[in-house]
């Protein structure tokens, strides 16, 4: 493609993933991303400090970068399940994400990602009904406050996260049901999860295209690798990391599918974000440099887009 990817998408990156742990430093790392003109979107993490959120929003406003709110860390950190059959746990999970919705509005975000929880196969339909109820409550709460979209991210169901949403076709059926009542709901498809959900870009994109509101780019170790393989599972290593699946050809295929489906478009460019995390904790070489990891993914997107 001769035209810039920025004509067809708001290209972003997940702040809390690129700068994990001690490297995070909310305002410092946000400023690094906002002063890099490559990024026209950024996904911001939960941040309980209202004063910090206010300063972050001012930075976002000045920079002109679109913000998205990353909701999954709220549930992961608290160990809560949005589709728990325990009414008290389900209530706590919904209330925690409502706090996240409030924070998303504080930041001025256009959408907020969420994800489903673990389930027992023999009770799958019960868990699904609980999830429908939870998501409807969240969508209605978000709509009562403004125009924030709720985006359900599709994760693996049998490798690492093992959650109920789930394969792309089941995610589409779920979205169709929610959309009957809430037009502010959609799906988030993650390129890096496709190796874990055993799906091709063509199948996954075509399955969810009617409900797709946000997309991620990334990489993961192959699902059939031994579980003791470094960075096995939902770890989002950079491109070129040992034993990983996605490279230039795979990313080109994914982008081509998104373009053909109409997701990538000139009229209303969507958020297309990298989910990538520096690897190497516990090794002699130490954790990878976040700035080098960011450079890696930008170069890969430039090369892949040129091939579309």
C-alpha positions in Angstrom: 0.0 0.0 0.0 1.5 3.3 -1.1 -0.7 5.5 1.2 0.2 5.8 4.9 -1.4 3.5 7.4 -2.3 6.6 9.4 -4.8 7.4 6.7 -6.7 4.2 7.5 -6.2 3.8 11.2 -5.4 5.6 14.4 -2.2 3.7 15.2 -1.6 3.2 18.9 0.1 1.1 21.6 -0.8 -0.1 25.1 1.1 2.0 27.6 1.0 -0.4 30.5 2.1 -3.3 28.4 5.1 -1.6 26.8 6.2 -0.2 30.2 5.6 -3.0 32.7 6.5 -3.0 36.4 9.2 -0.6 37.5 9.5 0.9 34.0 5.9 2.2 34.0 6.0 5.7 35.6 2.6 6.9 34.4 3.2 10.5 33.4 6.8 10.0 32.2 6.0 7.1 29.9 2.8 8.6 28.6 4.8 11.7 27.7 7.2 9.6 25.8 4.4 8.1 23.7 2.6 11.4 23.2 5.7 13.1 21.9 6.3 10.4 19.3 4.3 11.5 16.3 4.0 7.9 15.1 1.3 7.2 17.7 -2.1 8.8 17.0 -3.7 6.6 19.7 -2.7 5.3 23.1 -4.3 2.8 25.4 -4.1 4.0 29.0 -4.2 1.8 32.1 -6.4 2.0 35.3 -5.1 4.7 37.6 -6.8 5.3 40.9 -5.3 8.7 41.5 -7.7 11.3 40.2 -5.1 14.1 40.1 -2.8 11.9 37.9 -5.7 11.2 35.6 -6.4 14.9 35.3 -2.8 15.6 34.4 -2.9 12.7 31.9 -6.0 14.0 30.3 -4.4 17.4 29.8 -1.4 15.8 28.2 -3.7 13.8 25.9 -5.7 16.9 25.0 -2.6 18.9 24.2 -1.1 16.2 22.1 -4.2 15.5 20.0 -3.9 11.7 20.5 -7.0 9.5 20.9 -7.2 7.5 24.1 -8.6 4.1 24.9 -9.0 2.6 28.4 -7.6 -0.8 29.2 -10.1 -2.6 31.5 -8.8 -6.2 31.8 -6.1 -5.3 34.4 -8.8 -4.3 36.8 -10.3 -7.8 36.9 -7.0 -9.6 36.6 -5.5 -7.7 39.5 -8.5 -8.4 41.7 -8.9 -12.0 40.6 -12.6 -11.3 39.7 -14.7 -13.0 37.0 -17.3 -11.1 35.1 -19.3 -14.3 34.4 -18.9 -15.9 37.8 -21.8 -18.0 39.0 -21.2 -16.6 42.5 -23.5 -13.5 42.6 -21.2 -11.6 45.0 -18.1 -12.1 42.8 -20.1 -11.1 39.7 -21.4 -8.0 41.4 -17.9 -7.0 42.5 -16.5 -7.5 39.0 -19.3 -5.3 37.5 -18.8 -2.6 40.1 -15.1 -2.6 39.6 -15.5 -2.1 35.8 -18.0 0.7 36.5 -15.2 2.4 38.3 -13.1 1.8 35.2 -15.8 3.4 33.0 -15.7 6.5 35.3 -11.9 6.6 34.9 -12.3 6.2 31.1 -14.5 9.3 31.0 -12.0 11.1 33.2 -9.3 10.4 30.6 -11.6 11.3 27.7 -11.4 7.9 26.2 -13.4 6.8 23.2 -13.7 3.2 24.3 -12.9 0.7 27.1 -11.8 -2.9 26.6 -13.1 -5.7 28.8 -12.8 -9.4 28.8 -14.7 -12.5 29.9 -13.8 -14.9 32.6 -13.0 -18.6 33.1 -15.8 -21.2 32.9 -16.7 -24.8 33.4 -17.5 -26.5 30.1 -20.4 -28.5 31.5 -22.0 -25.2 32.7 -21.0 -23.1 29.8 -24.5 -21.8 29.0 -25.0 -20.7 32.6 -21.7 -18.8 32.6 -22.7 -17.2 29.2 -26.0 -16.0 30.6 -24.3 -14.3 33.5 -21.9 -12.7 31.1 -24.7 -11.3 29.0 -26.3 -9.8 32.1 -23.0 -8.3 33.3 -22.1 -6.8 29.9 -25.6 -5.3 29.4 -25.3 -3.6 32.8 -21.9 -2.2 31.9 -23.1 -0.9 28.5 -26.1 0.8 30.0 -24.0 2.4 32.7 -21.5 3.6 30.1 -24.3 5.0 27.9 -25.9 6.9 30.8 -22.7 8.9 31.1 -21.8 9.6 27.4 -20.6 8.0 24.2 -18.0 5.5 25.5 -18.0 2.2 23.7 -17.4 -1.1 25.5 -15.2 -3.5 23.5 -15.0 -7.1 24.5 -11.5 -8.5 23.7 -11.4 -12.0 22.3 -9.0 -14.3 24.3 -8.0 -17.9 24.1 -10.2 -20.6 25.5 -7.9 -23.6 26.0 -4.2 -22.4 26.2 -3.6 -19.7 28.7 -6.4 -17.3 29.7 -9.0 -20.0 29.0 -12.0 -17.7 29.0 -15.5 -18.1 27.6 -15.1 -15.5 24.8 -13.6 -17.3 23.1 -13.5 -18.4 19.4 -14.3 -15.6 16.9 -17.6 -17.1 15.7 -18.9 -17.5 19.3 -17.8 -13.9 20.0 -19.8 -12.7 17.0 -22.9 -14.5 18.3 -22.4 -13.0 21.7 -22.0 -9.5 20.2 -25.1 -9.9 18.1 -27.1 -10.7 21.2 -25.7 -7.7 23.1 -26.2 -5.3 20.1 -29.9 -6.0 20.1 -30.1 -3.9 23.3 -26.9 -1.8 23.3 -25.4 -0.1 20.3 -22.3 0.9 22.2 -20.9 -2.6 22.3 -18.4 -4.2 20.0 -15.5 -6.6 19.7 -11.8 -6.2 20.0 -9.8 -8.7 17.8 -6.2 -9.3 18.8 -3.8 -10.5 16.1 -1.5 -11.9 18.8 -4.3 -14.1 20.2 -4.9 -15.9 16.8 -2.1 -18.4 17.3 -3.7 -19.2 20.7 -7.3 -19.5 19.4 -6.1 -21.7 16.4 -7.7 -19.3 13.9 -6.5 -17.6 10.7 -6.9 -13.9 10.2 -9.3 -14.5 7.3 -11.6 -16.7 9.4 -11.5 -14.4 12.5 -11.9 -11.1 10.7 -14.8 -12.4 8.6 -16.5 -13.8 11.6 -16.5 -10.6 13.7 -16.4 -7.9 11.0 -19.9 -6.7 11.7 -19.1 -6.0 15.3 -15.4 -5.1 15.2 -14.7 -1.7 16.8 -11.0 -2.0 17.8 -8.1 -4.2 16.8 -4.7 -5.2 18.2 -1.5 -6.2 16.5 1.0 -8.4 18.1 2.8 -11.8 18.4 2.9 -14.9 20.6 4.7 -18.1 21.0 3.1 -21.0 19.0 0.4 -22.8 20.9 1.9 -26.2 20.4 5.2 -25.3 21.9 6.2 -26.9 25.2 4.8 -25.0 28.1 8.2 -24.3 29.5 9.2 -22.4 26.4 10.2 -18.8 27.3 7.2 -16.4 27.1 4.7 -19.2 26.4 1.1 -18.2 26.5 -0.5 -14.8 26.4 2.8 -12.8 26.8 2.9 -10.6 23.7 6.6 -10.7 22.8 8.1 -8.5 20.0 8.3 -9.7 16.4 11.3 -12.0 15.9 11.2 -13.4 19.4 12.2 -17.2 19.5 9.4 -19.7 18.8 6.8 -17.0 17.9 4.3 -17.3 15.1 3.5 -13.9 13.6 6.0 -12.1 11.3 5.8 -9.9 8.3 3.8 -12.3 6.1 1.3 -13.0 8.9 0.9 -9.3 9.7 0.5 -8.4 6.1 -2.3 -11.0 5.8 -4.0 -9.7 8.9 -3.9 -6.1 7.7 -5.2 -7.1 4.2 -8.1 -8.9 5.8 -8.9 -5.8 8.0 -8.8 -3.6 4.9 -11.0 -5.9 2.8 -13.5 -6.1 5.6 -13.8 -2.3 5.7 -12.4 -2.0 9.3 -9.4 -0.1 8.1 -10.9 2.9 6.2 -10.4 6.5 5.3 -13.8 7.8 6.4 -13.7 6.8 10.1 -10.2 5.4 10.9 -10.4 3.0 13.9 -7.9 2.4 16.6 -5.3 -0.2 15.6 -3.0 -0.7 18.6 0.1 -2.8 19.4 -0.1 -5.0 22.4 3.6 -5.8 23.0 5.6 -6.4 26.1 9.4 -6.4 26.7 10.5 -10.0 27.6 13.4 -11.4 29.5 12.6 -11.0 33.2 14.8 -13.4 35.2 17.4 -13.8 32.6 21.0 -12.8 32.6 20.4 -10.2 29.9 17.5 -8.7 31.8 14.3 -7.2 30.5 14.3 -5.9 26.9 14.4 -2.1 26.4 10.9 -0.8 25.8 12.1 1.8 23.4 13.7 -0.8 21.2 10.6 -3.0 21.4 8.5 0.0 20.2 10.9 0.6 17.3 10.7 -3.1 16.4 6.9 -3.1 16.1 6.8 0.2 14.2 9.2 -1.1 11.6 7.2 -4.3 11.2 4.0 -2.4 10.7 5.6 -0.2 8.1 7.0 -3.2 6.2 3.8 -5.2 6.4 1.6 -2.3 5.3 3.9 -1.6 2.3 3.1 -5.2 1.2 -0.7 -4.9 1.5 
